[in-house]
Amino acid sequence: MASPEPRKRRGPIAARLLALDAWIDSSLYEIGFKARQFWESATIFSRRFRVNGWRRGIIELLSEGFTLGAGGIVVMLALAIPAFQDTAGDWRAQGDFAVTFLDRYGNEIGQRGIIQRDSVPVDEMPDHVIKAVLATEDRRFFDHYGIDVLGLSRAIFENVRANSVVQGGSSITQQLAKNLFLTNERTLERKIKEAFLSLWLEANLSKKEILQLYLDRAYMGGGTFGIEAAADFYFGKSVKDLNLAEAAMLAGLFKAPTKYAPHINLPAARARANVVLSNLVDAGFMTEGQVLQARLHPADVVDRGEQKSPDYYLDWAFDEVKKIAKPGQHSLVAHTTFDANIQKAAEESVEFHLRQFGKEYNVTEGAVVVIETNGAVRAIVGGRDYGASQFNRATKALRQTGSSFKPYVYATAMEHGFTPNSIISGGPISWGSWSPHNYNGGSAGNVTLIMAMAKSINTVPVRLAKDHLGIGPIKAMAEAMGVESPIEAHKTMVLGTSGMTVMDQATGYSVFAENGFVGSRHGISQLVTRTGEVVYDFAKDAPPPHRVLSEQALKSMNTMLAAVPVMGTARRAQLPNIVVAGKTGTTQSYRDAWFVGFTGNYTAAVWMGNDDFTPTKNMTGGSLPAMVWQRLMVYAHQNIDLKPIPGIDKPFVDEEIAAKAEEAQKKSDDQAAADAAAERPPVLSSRTTQTLRDMTGLFQSAPVLSTPQPPETLSAL
């Protein structure tokens, strides 16, 4: 038997590895042992603080409170970030522009710029001016930190008791935050931002600075901003020289400057001033004896006439000046394209229809832009009341366009070889998970594009985009036609789900009126220095217009759009004996209603809806917006030379064109009926059909039954 082989001796490296392994094992054991010891000690120690009974309930409530508080802080931070982003940059700067604006005829219509150029320090203002403002706007201004909880509670209580809004709860700091950073849109997001920005202002400015900014930048009616400018405009004096009656009248303007503007409605301004005097007494700032003289002798104002300042137009024109003015050119006179008569007609038409039908349709706001065929912007209505809201709904509000977006789709189709007589199925269609429906919910069958446009059939433009065009070319076409609003490249965009401004709509449709060219829209015709030097001339300095629609596509589009008021959804937009072209638009839940139309002379876009996006009562673009457009355009076309719409030879309604339109409609209806009959499946067999025909023949050949004579007693009756 062989002896076993001797075991090999481990080398020094193997010995070291074994030692390391042993050290690791022992160290881990020691760490685990120490950790268990620590945990046991901590557990024993924590038992000393264990509570039971009612004390445990309190501890649980506090624990949950801390948890919810931590979560609330995270939520508050998420809400605060968007608000604080608005404070980036030099938010104090107002720019050093000083611009005087003239209308198309050379008449001065207003000024903009350097709001604080003639600012008077708060310390130099009379004591009764400051007290009148604080008594009316924010009595506890020096006691709260941006948000007056007590004042807000009092206002809510008074409003509930009166069943109407009789008091406002916003502090001066909140109003300043809105004036500096926000708009007047009535949304929850805006109110949240306003609250955070109020706290931010209180943390970064002293009370005196906040009050100074508020008095210098608030709108005071008559196109004036700031209490110093208002004192000069209404009373012809500095704010330093105002008496108590005049101070009370100005203090009454902060919340409703248009409603109580003394140069427009002096009795209302005096009544409001009397309320301010009562506020001074109620707040304890003055006694009844001190305000008695002001009650007996109310303020008189400088006669400025009743002509309203076109403030929405001026705000937009001021932005245009800042875009085109060269460095160092700040004190300027701007010759605008503004037409006071068309502006007045536009404002009157909006107000007339809102007063007449606002409650019926549950609509409170409207906006209008009018552009002449040469690209000159003649009028802008940014809302019903500039004093109540300086937010320009015509140039800044992004509202869904509904079917008024379809012309951009059809224009793309015309450039891709389609014609008004091209036939497309208007039947049901699905695009992924999206299945759009027509307004009436039915199927349209095969229709011509001109009929699809006139009847605003939804499935046709969707089918064009899905099967023939694609989303990209449609988006590119809208942007090429002058739309500056961001358009989402989504399939639902075809039916107008992207938000657009009224100015964009008017600009886009003006391409149809301007022979397919874009780039002529303007509000500033000349900029001149105070010494008379012309530093900008639109005719010379602006880039020349360029064509975006071919002549054939333009003619096709105008033929289709001219059919909409004749046999489509915009019959209420028809003008007496003048050819009109345009398109209606209505969004989901009736939140927005549009009519954008043009003649050979003017293009006008009309939007109507509510600031808080609440639905209207079934208001469509063919109802109130078309009526507003029609009333405005009837005035605008008085005593002018009528021009034809490009592609349509005559500006007047041609009976032949109308007859052709009716004939086309009849053919389309007949074709739709034929298509429906062709698509209808048979439901009776031939045998059953023959049996029914035999029965019909038997009934027809049967003798006529004689009618029995009634009894004498009955006939006598």
MARZARO-655196 format. One line per 4 residues: number of its first residue (from 1); for each residue x, y, z of C-alpha. Coordinates in Angstrom, 1 decimal, padded with zeros to 4 digits. Layout:
NUM	X:Y:Z ~ ... .
//
This chain:
1	000.0:000.0:000.0 ~ 001.4:003.4:-001.1 ~ 001.8:006.0:001.6 ~ -000.4:009.2:001.3 .
5	001.0:012.2:-000.5 ~ 002.2:014.8:001.9 ~ 000.0:018.0:002.2 ~ 001.4:021.1:000.6 .
9	002.4:023.9:002.9 ~ 000.6:027.2:002.4 ~ 002.7:030.2:001.4 ~ 002.9:033.6:003.1 .
13	000.3:035.1:000.7 ~ -002.3:032.5:001.6 ~ -001.7:033.0:005.3 ~ -002.2:036.8:004.9 .
17	-005.5:036.3:003.1 ~ -006.7:033.9:005.8 ~ -005.8:036.5:008.4 ~ -007.7:039.2:006.5 .
21	-010.7:037.0:006.2 ~ -010.7:036.3:009.9 ~ -010.4:040.0:010.7 ~ -013.3:040.9:008.5 .
25	-015.5:038.2:010.1 ~ -014.7:039.3:013.6 ~ -015.1:043.0:012.7 ~ -018.6:042.4:011.2 .
29	-019.6:040.4:014.3 ~ -018.4:043.2:016.6 ~ -020.2:045.9:014.6 ~ -023.4:043.9:014.6 .
33	-023.1:043.2:018.3 ~ -022.5:046.9:019.1 ~ -025.4:047.9:016.9 ~ -027.7:045.5:018.7 .
37	-026.5:046.9:022.0 ~ -027.1:050.5:020.9 ~ -030.6:049.7:019.6 ~ -031.5:048.0:022.8 .
41	-030.3:050.9:024.8 ~ -032.1:053.4:022.6 ~ -035.3:051.3:022.9 ~ -035.0:051.2:026.7 .
45	-034.4:055.0:026.7 ~ -037.3:055.8:024.4 ~ -039.7:053.8:026.6 ~ -039.4:056.5:029.2 .
49	-041.2:058.9:026.8 ~ -044.0:056.5:025.8 ~ -047.4:057.9:026.6 ~ -050.8:056.4:026.8 .
53	-054.4:057.6:027.0 ~ -055.3:061.1:026.0 ~ -051.6:062.2:025.9 ~ -051.0:059.7:023.1 .
57	-053.8:061.3:021.1 ~ -052.1:064.7:021.3 ~ -048.8:063.3:020.3 ~ -050.4:061.5:017.3 .
61	-052.1:064.8:016.2 ~ -048.8:066.7:016.5 ~ -047.0:064.0:014.5 ~ -049.6:064.1:011.7 .
65	-049.5:067.9:011.9 ~ -045.7:068.0:011.3 ~ -046.1:065.5:008.5 ~ -048.8:067.5:006.8 .
69	-046.9:070.7:007.4 ~ -043.8:069.3:005.7 ~ -045.9:068.3:002.8 ~ -047.5:071.7:002.7 .
73	-044.2:073.4:002.6 ~ -043.2:071.4:-000.4 ~ -046.5:072.2:-002.2 ~ -046.1:075.9:-001.3 .
77	-042.6:075.9:-002.6 ~ -043.7:074.4:-005.9 ~ -046.4:077.0:-006.2 ~ -044.1:079.9:-005.3 .
81	-041.4:079.1:-007.8 ~ -043.4:080.3:-010.9 ~ -044.3:083.5:-009.0 ~ -040.8:084.3:-008.0 .
85	-039.6:083.7:-011.6 ~ -041.5:086.8:-012.6 ~ -039.2:088.9:-010.3 ~ -036.1:088.0:-012.4 .
89	-034.5:090.9:-014.1 ~ -034.8:094.6:-013.4 ~ -038.5:094.7:-012.6 ~ -038.3:098.3:-011.3 .
93	-037.2:099.6:-014.7 ~ -040.0:101.0:-016.8 ~ -037.7:102.0:-019.7 ~ -036.9:105.5:-020.6 .
97	-039.2:105.9:-023.5 ~ -041.5:108.9:-023.8 ~ -043.8:108.5:-026.8 ~ -046.7:110.7:-028.0 .
101	-049.1:108.9:-030.3 ~ -051.0:110.5:-033.2 ~ -053.8:108.9:-035.2 ~ -053.7:108.4:-039.0 .
105	-054.9:112.0:-039.4 ~ -052.3:113.5:-037.1 ~ -054.5:114.1:-034.0 ~ -052.9:113.3:-030.6 .
109	-054.5:110.2:-029.0 ~ -052.3:109.6:-026.0 ~ -048.9:109.1:-024.4 ~ -047.0:106.3:-023.0 .
113	-043.6:105.9:-021.2 ~ -041.6:107.2:-018.3 ~ -044.4:106.7:-015.7 ~ -042.2:108.0:-012.8 .
117	-040.6:110.9:-014.7 ~ -042.5:113.4:-012.6 ~ -043.0:111.2:-009.5 ~ -043.6:113.1:-006.3 .
121	-042.2:111.4:-003.2 ~ -044.7:110.2:-000.6 ~ -043.2:112.5:002.0 ~ -044.0:115.5:-000.1 .
125	-047.7:114.6:-000.7 ~ -050.3:116.2:001.5 ~ -051.4:114.2:004.4 ~ -055.0:114.1:003.3 .
129	-054.0:112.5:000.0 ~ -052.3:109.6:001.7 ~ -055.1:109.2:004.2 ~ -057.8:109.2:001.5 .
133	-056.0:106.4:-000.4 ~ -055.4:104.3:002.6 ~ -058.9:104.7:004.0 ~ -060.4:103.5:000.7 .
137	-057.9:100.9:-000.5 ~ -056.1:099.4:002.6 ~ -056.7:100.8:006.1 ~ -054.4:098.3:007.7 .
141	-051.6:098.8:005.2 ~ -048.9:099.5:007.9 ~ -050.1:096.6:010.1 ~ -050.1:093.6:007.8 .
145	-047.4:091.8:005.9 ~ -048.7:091.9:002.3 ~ -052.0:090.0:002.9 ~ -054.6:091.6:005.2 .
149	-056.4:088.5:006.6 ~ -058.7:090.7:008.8 ~ -059.5:093.0:005.9 ~ -060.2:090.0:003.6 .
153	-062.5:088.4:006.2 ~ -064.4:091.7:006.7 ~ -064.8:092.1:002.9 ~ -066.1:088.5:002.5 .
157	-068.6:089.1:005.4 ~ -069.9:092.3:003.9 ~ -070.2:090.8:000.4 ~ -072.1:087.8:001.7 .
161	-074.4:090.1:003.7 ~ -075.1:092.3:000.7 ~ -075.3:089.4:-001.7 ~ -072.9:091.3:-004.1 .
165	-069.4:092.6:-004.3 ~ -069.4:095.7:-002.2 ~ -065.9:095.5:-000.8 ~ -062.6:094.3:-002.1 .
169	-060.2:092.3:000.0 ~ -056.9:092.9:-001.9 ~ -054.3:094.9:-000.1 ~ -052.3:097.7:-001.7 .
173	-049.3:095.3:-001.8 ~ -051.4:092.7:-003.7 ~ -052.6:095.3:-006.2 ~ -049.1:096.5:-006.8 .
177	-048.0:092.8:-007.4 ~ -050.7:092.5:-010.0 ~ -049.7:095.8:-011.6 ~ -046.0:095.0:-011.7 .
181	-045.9:091.3:-012.6 ~ -049.4:089.9:-013.5 ~ -052.5:090.4:-015.6 ~ -056.1:090.9:-014.7 .
185	-057.2:087.4:-015.7 ~ -059.5:085.9:-013.1 ~ -057.8:082.6:-012.5 ~ -056.7:080.6:-009.5 .
189	-053.1:080.6:-010.8 ~ -053.0:084.4:-010.9 ~ -054.4:084.7:-007.3 ~ -051.8:082.3:-006.0 .
193	-049.0:084.2:-007.7 ~ -050.3:087.4:-006.4 ~ -050.2:086.2:-002.8 ~ -046.6:085.0:-003.1 .
197	-045.5:088.1:-004.9 ~ -047.1:090.2:-002.2 ~ -045.0:088.5:000.4 ~ -041.9:088.9:-001.8 .
201	-042.5:092.6:-002.1 ~ -043.0:093.0:001.6 ~ -039.7:091.2:002.2 ~ -037.8:093.3:-000.3 .
205	-039.3:096.8:000.0 ~ -040.2:099.1:002.8 ~ -043.8:100.1:003.3 ~ -043.0:103.6:002.0 .
209	-041.5:102.1:-001.2 ~ -044.5:099.9:-001.8 ~ -046.9:102.9:-001.4 ~ -044.8:105.0:-003.7 .
213	-044.8:102.4:-006.4 ~ -048.5:101.9:-006.1 ~ -049.3:105.6:-006.3 ~ -047.0:106.1:-009.3 .
217	-048.0:103.1:-011.4 ~ -051.8:102.6:-010.9 ~ -054.0:103.4:-013.9 ~ -056.1:106.5:-013.1 .
221	-058.3:106.8:-016.2 ~ -058.1:109.1:-019.1 ~ -054.9:107.4:-020.3 ~ -053.0:108.5:-017.2 .
225	-050.8:106.4:-015.0 ~ -049.9:107.5:-011.5 ~ -051.5:110.0:-009.1 ~ -049.3:112.9:-010.2 .
229	-050.3:112.5:-013.9 ~ -053.9:112.2:-012.9 ~ -053.8:115.4:-010.8 ~ -052.5:117.3:-013.7 .
233	-055.0:115.7:-016.2 ~ -058.1:116.2:-014.1 ~ -057.3:119.4:-012.1 ~ -054.4:121.0:-013.9 .
237	-052.2:121.0:-010.8 ~ -049.6:118.9:-009.0 ~ -050.6:116.4:-006.4 ~ -048.8:118.6:-003.9 .
241	-051.6:121.3:-004.4 ~ -054.7:119.1:-004.1 ~ -057.3:120.0:-001.6 ~ -059.3:117.3:000.3 .
245	-062.2:117.2:-002.2 ~ -059.8:116.7:-005.1 ~ -057.8:114.1:-003.2 ~ -061.0:112.2:-002.4 .
249	-062.0:112.2:-006.1 ~ -058.6:110.8:-007.1 ~ -058.6:108.2:-004.3 ~ -062.0:106.9:-005.7 .
253	-060.4:106.1:-009.1 ~ -058.0:103.3:-008.1 ~ -060.6:100.5:-008.2 ~ -062.7:101.7:-011.1 .
257	-060.9:104.5:-013.0 ~ -063.1:104.2:-016.2 ~ -066.4:104.1:-014.3 ~ -065.6:107.1:-012.1 .
261	-063.4:109.1:-014.5 ~ -064.6:112.7:-013.7 ~ -064.1:114.0:-017.3 ~ -066.5:111.3:-018.5 .
265	-069.0:111.1:-015.6 ~ -068.6:113.9:-013.1 ~ -071.7:113.1:-011.0 ~ -070.5:109.5:-010.5 .
269	-067.0:110.8:-009.6 ~ -068.5:113.1:-007.0 ~ -070.6:110.4:-005.6 ~ -067.6:108.1:-005.3 .
273	-065.6:111.0:-003.7 ~ -068.3:111.3:-001.1 ~ -067.9:107.5:-000.3 ~ -064.1:108.2:000.2 .
277	-064.9:111.0:002.6 ~ -067.1:108.6:004.6 ~ -064.3:106.1:004.6 ~ -062.0:108.7:006.1 .
281	-064.4:109.1:009.0 ~ -065.1:105.4:009.4 ~ -061.4:104.6:009.5 ~ -060.8:107.3:012.2 .
285	-058.4:109.3:010.0 ~ -060.6:112.4:010.1 ~ -063.7:113.7:011.8 ~ -067.0:114.5:010.2 .
289	-066.3:118.2:010.8 ~ -063.0:118.0:008.9 ~ -064.6:116.5:005.8 ~ -067.8:118.6:005.8 .
293	-066.3:121.4:003.7 ~ -065.3:118.9:001.0 ~ -068.8:117.4:001.0 ~ -070.4:120.8:000.6 .
297	-067.9:121.9:-002.2 ~ -067.0:118.9:-004.4 ~ -064.2:119.1:-006.8 ~ -064.4:120.6:-010.3 .
301	-062.3:119.2:-013.1 ~ -060.6:120.6:-016.2 ~ -062.8:120.2:-019.3 ~ -061.2:117.5:-021.4 .
305	-064.2:116.5:-023.5 ~ -065.7:113.1:-023.6 ~ -063.3:111.5:-026.1 ~ -062.0:108.2:-024.7 .
309	-058.4:107.3:-024.9 ~ -057.8:104.1:-027.0 ~ -055.7:102.5:-024.3 ~ -055.7:099.0:-025.6 .
313	-054.4:100.2:-028.9 ~ -051.9:102.5:-027.2 ~ -050.5:099.7:-025.1 ~ -050.0:097.5:-028.2 .
317	-048.5:100.4:-030.2 ~ -046.1:101.2:-027.4 ~ -044.8:097.7:-027.5 ~ -044.4:098.1:-031.3 .
321	-042.4:101.3:-030.8 ~ -040.0:099.6:-028.4 ~ -039.4:096.8:-031.0 ~ -038.5:099.2:-033.9 .
325	-036.9:102.1:-032.1 ~ -033.1:102.2:-032.4 ~ -030.8:102.6:-029.4 ~ -030.8:106.2:-028.1 .
329	-034.1:107.0:-029.7 ~ -036.4:107.4:-026.7 ~ -038.3:110.7:-026.9 ~ -040.5:110.2:-029.9 .
333	-043.7:111.0:-031.7 ~ -045.4:108.0:-033.2 ~ -047.7:108.3:-036.2 ~ -050.0:105.4:-036.0 .
337	-052.5:103.8:-038.3 ~ -055.3:104.2:-035.7 ~ -058.8:105.3:-037.0 ~ -060.9:106.7:-034.2 .
341	-064.2:106.2:-036.0 ~ -063.6:102.5:-036.7 ~ -062.4:102.1:-033.1 ~ -065.6:103.7:-031.8 .
345	-067.7:101.5:-034.1 ~ -065.9:098.4:-032.9 ~ -066.3:099.3:-029.2 ~ -069.9:100.2:-029.7 .
349	-070.7:096.9:-031.5 ~ -069.1:094.8:-028.8 ~ -070.9:096.7:-026.0 ~ -074.2:096.8:-027.8 .
353	-074.3:093.1:-028.3 ~ -073.1:092.2:-024.8 ~ -075.7:094.5:-023.3 ~ -078.4:093.0:-025.5 .
357	-077.5:089.3:-025.5 ~ -074.8:088.9:-022.8 ~ -077.1:087.4:-020.2 ~ -078.9:085.2:-022.8 .
361	-075.6:083.7:-023.9 ~ -073.8:084.0:-020.5 ~ -070.9:085.9:-022.1 ~ -069.1:088.9:-020.5 .
365	-066.1:089.8:-022.7 ~ -065.2:090.4:-026.3 ~ -062.2:091.4:-028.4 ~ -061.8:092.8:-031.9 .
369	-058.9:093.6:-034.3 ~ -059.5:095.5:-037.6 ~ -056.9:095.6:-040.3 ~ -057.2:097.4:-043.6 .
373	-056.2:095.6:-046.7 ~ -052.9:097.5:-046.8 ~ -051.9:096.0:-043.5 ~ -052.7:099.0:-041.3 .
377	-054.2:098.1:-037.9 ~ -057.1:100.5:-037.6 ~ -058.7:099.5:-034.3 ~ -058.1:097.2:-031.3 .
381	-060.8:096.3:-028.7 ~ -059.0:094.5:-025.9 ~ -062.0:094.2:-023.6 ~ -065.1:096.0:-022.4 .
385	-063.5:098.3:-019.8 ~ -059.8:099.2:-019.7 ~ -060.3:100.7:-016.3 ~ -061.5:097.4:-014.9 .
389	-058.9:095.3:-016.6 ~ -055.8:096.5:-018.5 ~ -055.3:092.9:-019.8 ~ -055.4:093.1:-023.6 .
393	-057.5:090.2:-024.8 ~ -056.9:091.1:-028.4 ~ -053.1:090.8:-028.3 ~ -052.2:088.7:-025.3 .
397	-055.0:086.2:-024.5 ~ -054.5:082.8:-026.0 ~ -057.9:081.2:-026.7 ~ -058.7:078.1:-028.6 .
401	-059.9:078.9:-032.2 ~ -062.2:076.0:-033.0 ~ -063.2:075.7:-036.6 ~ -061.8:079.2:-037.4 .
405	-058.5:077.3:-037.7 ~ -059.7:075.2:-040.6 ~ -058.7:077.8:-043.3 ~ -055.1:077.1:-042.5 .
409	-055.7:073.4:-043.2 ~ -057.6:074.0:-046.4 ~ -054.9:076.6:-047.5 ~ -052.3:073.8:-047.1 .
413	-054.5:071.5:-049.1 ~ -054.9:074.0:-051.9 ~ -051.1:074.3:-052.1 ~ -051.0:070.5:-052.4 .
417	-053.2:070.3:-055.5 ~ -056.7:070.1:-054.0 ~ -059.5:072.3:-055.4 ~ -062.8:073.5:-053.9 .
421	-064.6:070.8:-055.9 ~ -062.3:068.0:-054.7 ~ -064.5:065.3:-053.0 ~ -063.5:064.0:-049.6 .
425	-065.4:061.6:-047.3 ~ -067.0:063.3:-044.4 ~ -067.8:060.0:-042.7 ~ -066.6:058.9:-039.3 .
429	-062.8:058.8:-038.8 ~ -060.4:057.6:-036.1 ~ -056.9:058.8:-035.7 ~ -055.3:056.6:-033.1 .
433	-057.5:056.9:-030.0 ~ -059.1:060.2:-031.3 ~ -062.4:060.0:-033.0 ~ -063.7:063.5:-033.8 .
437	-067.3:064.1:-034.6 ~ -069.2:066.6:-036.7 ~ -071.1:069.4:-034.9 ~ -074.5:067.7:-035.5 .
441	-073.1:064.3:-034.7 ~ -074.0:062.8:-038.0 ~ -072.1:061.6:-041.0 ~ -071.7:063.9:-044.0 .
445	-070.9:061.3:-046.7 ~ -068.8:062.4:-049.6 ~ -068.7:066.2:-049.9 ~ -066.8:068.8:-051.9 .
449	-064.2:070.8:-050.0 ~ -066.2:074.0:-050.6 ~ -069.3:072.4:-048.9 ~ -067.1:071.0:-046.1 .
453	-065.8:074.5:-045.4 ~ -069.3:076.2:-045.6 ~ -070.9:073.6:-043.4 ~ -067.9:073.4:-041.1 .
457	-067.7:069.6:-041.3 ~ -065.0:068.4:-038.8 ~ -064.1:065.1:-040.2 ~ -063.0:066.4:-043.6 .
461	-060.0:068.5:-042.4 ~ -059.1:065.7:-040.1 ~ -059.0:063.3:-043.0 ~ -057.0:065.7:-045.1 .
465	-054.4:066.1:-042.3 ~ -054.3:062.3:-041.6 ~ -054.3:060.9:-045.1 ~ -052.9:063.6:-047.3 .
469	-051.1:066.5:-045.6 ~ -049.6:065.7:-042.2 ~ -049.4:068.1:-039.2 ~ -046.1:069.7:-040.0 .
473	-047.1:071.4:-043.2 ~ -050.3:072.8:-041.6 ~ -048.3:074.2:-038.7 ~ -045.8:075.7:-041.1 .
477	-048.6:077.3:-043.2 ~ -050.2:079.0:-040.2 ~ -046.8:080.3:-039.1 ~ -046.0:081.5:-042.6 .
481	-049.3:083.4:-042.7 ~ -048.2:085.5:-039.7 ~ -049.4:083.5:-036.7 ~ -047.0:084.2:-033.8 .
485	-048.8:082.2:-031.1 ~ -047.2:078.9:-030.3 ~ -049.1:076.1:-032.2 ~ -048.9:072.6:-030.8 .
489	-047.9:070.0:-033.4 ~ -050.7:067.7:-032.3 ~ -053.3:066.1:-034.4 ~ -056.1:067.8:-032.5 .
493	-054.6:071.1:-033.7 ~ -056.5:070.6:-037.0 ~ -059.8:071.5:-035.2 ~ -058.3:074.5:-033.4 .
497	-057.2:073.3:-030.0 ~ -054.1:075.5:-030.0 ~ -054.5:078.9:-028.4 ~ -054.2:082.0:-030.6 .
501	-054.6:085.7:-030.2 ~ -057.2:087.8:-031.9 ~ -054.4:089.8:-033.5 ~ -052.9:086.5:-034.9 .
505	-056.3:085.5:-036.4 ~ -056.7:088.9:-038.0 ~ -053.2:088.8:-039.4 ~ -053.6:085.3:-040.8 .
509	-056.9:086.0:-042.5 ~ -055.6:089.3:-043.9 ~ -053.3:087.2:-046.2 ~ -056.5:086.1:-048.1 .
513	-057.5:089.8:-048.4 ~ -054.0:090.9:-049.4 ~ -053.7:088.7:-052.5 ~ -051.7:086.0:-050.7 .
517	-049.0:088.2:-049.2 ~ -047.9:088.5:-045.6 ~ -045.7:091.0:-043.8 ~ -047.7:094.2:-044.3 .
521	-049.4:094.4:-040.8 ~ -048.3:097.4:-038.9 ~ -049.5:100.0:-036.4 ~ -046.7:102.5:-036.6 .
525	-046.3:104.3:-039.9 ~ -043.6:106.8:-038.8 ~ -041.4:107.5:-035.8 ~ -040.3:111.1:-035.5 .
529	-038.0:112.8:-032.9 ~ -039.1:115.9:-031.0 ~ -037.0:117.9:-033.4 ~ -038.9:116.5:-036.4 .
533	-036.3:114.0:-037.7 ~ -037.9:110.9:-039.2 ~ -036.1:107.9:-037.7 ~ -038.5:105.2:-038.9 .
537	-040.8:105.0:-041.9 ~ -042.7:101.8:-042.5 ~ -042.9:102.3:-046.2 ~ -039.1:102.5:-046.5 .
541	-037.7:100.6:-043.5 ~ -040.0:097.6:-043.1 ~ -039.2:094.4:-044.9 ~ -041.3:094.1:-048.1 .
545	-044.3:091.7:-048.0 ~ -043.8:088.3:-049.4 ~ -046.1:085.8:-051.0 ~ -047.1:082.7:-049.0 .
549	-050.1:081.6:-051.1 ~ -050.0:080.9:-054.8 ~ -052.5:082.7:-057.0 ~ -054.4:079.5:-057.7 .
553	-054.5:078.5:-054.0 ~ -055.6:082.0:-053.0 ~ -058.5:082.1:-055.6 ~ -059.6:078.6:-054.4 .
557	-059.5:079.7:-050.7 ~ -061.4:082.9:-051.3 ~ -064.1:081.1:-053.3 ~ -064.5:078.7:-050.4 .
561	-064.5:081.3:-047.7 ~ -067.0:083.5:-049.6 ~ -069.4:080.6:-049.6 ~ -069.5:080.4:-045.8 .
565	-071.7:083.6:-045.3 ~ -073.9:082.6:-048.3 ~ -074.8:079.0:-047.5 ~ -072.8:078.1:-044.4 .
569	-072.5:078.9:-040.7 ~ -072.0:082.7:-041.0 ~ -075.2:083.9:-042.6 ~ -075.5:086.6:-039.9 .
573	-072.2:088.2:-041.1 ~ -073.6:089.1:-044.6 ~ -073.3:092.8:-045.5 ~ -075.9:094.6:-047.7 .
577	-074.9:093.9:-051.3 ~ -071.2:093.4:-050.4 ~ -069.3:090.1:-050.9 ~ -068.1:088.8:-047.5 .
581	-065.7:085.9:-046.8 ~ -064.7:084.4:-043.5 ~ -065.1:081.5:-041.1 ~ -066.8:080.8:-037.8 .
585	-065.3:079.0:-034.8 ~ -066.7:077.4:-031.7 ~ -064.7:075.5:-029.1 ~ -065.6:072.7:-026.8 .
589	-068.3:073.4:-024.2 ~ -068.9:076.7:-026.0 ~ -066.1:078.4:-024.1 ~ -064.9:080.5:-027.1 .
593	-066.7:081.8:-030.1 ~ -065.1:083.4:-033.2 ~ -065.9:085.0:-036.5 ~ -062.9:086.1:-038.6 .
597	-063.9:087.6:-041.9 ~ -062.8:090.0:-044.6 ~ -063.9:092.0:-047.6 ~ -061.8:093.7:-050.2 .
601	-061.3:096.6:-047.8 ~ -061.0:095.3:-044.3 ~ -060.2:092.1:-042.3 ~ -061.6:091.8:-038.8 .
605	-061.4:089.1:-036.1 ~ -064.0:088.9:-033.3 ~ -063.7:086.7:-030.2 ~ -066.2:086.4:-027.4 .
609	-066.1:084.4:-024.2 ~ -065.4:084.7:-020.5 ~ -062.1:085.5:-018.7 ~ -062.5:082.6:-016.3 .
613	-063.1:080.2:-019.2 ~ -066.6:079.3:-018.0 ~ -068.8:078.0:-020.8 ~ -071.4:080.2:-022.6 .
617	-074.9:079.2:-023.2 ~ -074.6:077.5:-026.6 ~ -073.0:080.6:-028.2 ~ -071.5:079.7:-031.6 .
621	-069.3:081.8:-033.9 ~ -072.2:082.2:-036.3 ~ -074.3:084.0:-033.6 ~ -073.0:086.9:-031.5 .
625	-069.4:087.2:-033.0 ~ -070.9:087.2:-036.5 ~ -073.4:089.9:-035.4 ~ -070.7:092.0:-033.8 .
629	-068.6:091.7:-037.0 ~ -071.6:092.6:-039.3 ~ -072.6:095.7:-037.3 ~ -069.0:097.0:-037.2 .
633	-068.4:096.3:-040.9 ~ -071.6:098.0:-042.0 ~ -070.2:101.2:-040.5 ~ -066.7:100.7:-041.8 .
637	-067.8:100.3:-045.4 ~ -069.8:103.5:-045.5 ~ -068.7:106.2:-048.0 ~ -065.6:104.3:-049.2 .
641	-064.6:102.8:-052.6 ~ -065.3:099.1:-052.4 ~ -062.5:096.8:-053.5 ~ -063.0:093.2:-054.7 .
645	-061.8:090.2:-052.8 ~ -058.8:088.7:-054.6 ~ -060.0:085.9:-056.8 ~ -063.6:087.3:-056.8 .
649	-064.0:089.8:-059.6 ~ -066.6:092.1:-058.1 ~ -067.0:093.6:-054.6 ~ -070.8:093.5:-054.8 .
653	-072.9:090.5:-054.3 ~ -073.4:088.8:-057.7 ~ -076.7:087.1:-058.3 ~ -074.9:084.6:-060.6 .
657	-072.4:083.7:-057.8 ~ -075.3:083.3:-055.3 ~ -077.2:081.1:-057.8 ~ -074.1:078.9:-058.4 .
661	-073.6:078.6:-054.7 ~ -077.2:077.4:-054.2 ~ -076.8:075.0:-057.1 ~ -073.6:073.6:-055.6 .
665	-075.4:073.1:-052.3 ~ -078.2:071.3:-054.0 ~ -075.8:069.1:-055.9 ~ -073.9:068.3:-052.7 .
669	-077.1:067.4:-050.9 ~ -078.2:065.2:-053.8 ~ -074.8:063.5:-053.9 ~ -074.9:063.0:-050.1 .
673	-078.4:061.4:-050.5 ~ -077.2:059.2:-053.3 ~ -074.1:058.1:-051.3 ~ -076.4:057.3:-048.3 .
677	-078.7:055.3:-050.5 ~ -075.7:053.4:-052.0 ~ -074.3:052.7:-048.6 ~ -077.7:051.5:-047.2 .
681	-077.5:047.6:-047.0 ~ -080.5:045.5:-048.2 ~ -082.7:044.3:-045.3 ~ -085.5:042.3:-047.3 .
685	-085.0:039.3:-049.4 ~ -086.2:039.2:-053.1 ~ -088.9:036.7:-052.1 ~ -090.3:038.9:-049.4 .
689	-090.1:041.9:-051.6 ~ -092.2:040.1:-054.3 ~ -094.7:039.0:-051.7 ~ -095.2:042.6:-050.6 .
693	-095.7:043.8:-054.1 ~ -098.3:041.1:-054.7 ~ -100.1:042.2:-051.6 ~ -100.0:045.8:-052.8 .
697	-101.5:044.7:-056.1 ~ -104.4:042.9:-054.4 ~ -105.2:045.9:-052.2 ~ -105.2:048.2:-055.3 .
701	-107.5:045.8:-057.3 ~ -110.0:045.2:-054.4 ~ -113.4:046.9:-054.8 ~ -114.1:050.0:-052.8 .
705	-116.3:049.4:-049.8 ~ -119.5:051.4:-049.5 ~ -119.9:053.6:-046.5 ~ -123.1:052.7:-044.4 .
709	-125.6:055.5:-043.8 ~ -126.0:056.6:-040.2 ~ -129.2:056.0:-038.4 ~ -131.8:058.8:-038.5 .
713	-131.4:059.6:-034.9 ~ -127.7:060.1:-035.3 ~ -128.0:062.0:-038.5 ~ -130.5:064.3:-036.9 .
717	-128.0:065.0:-034.2 .
//
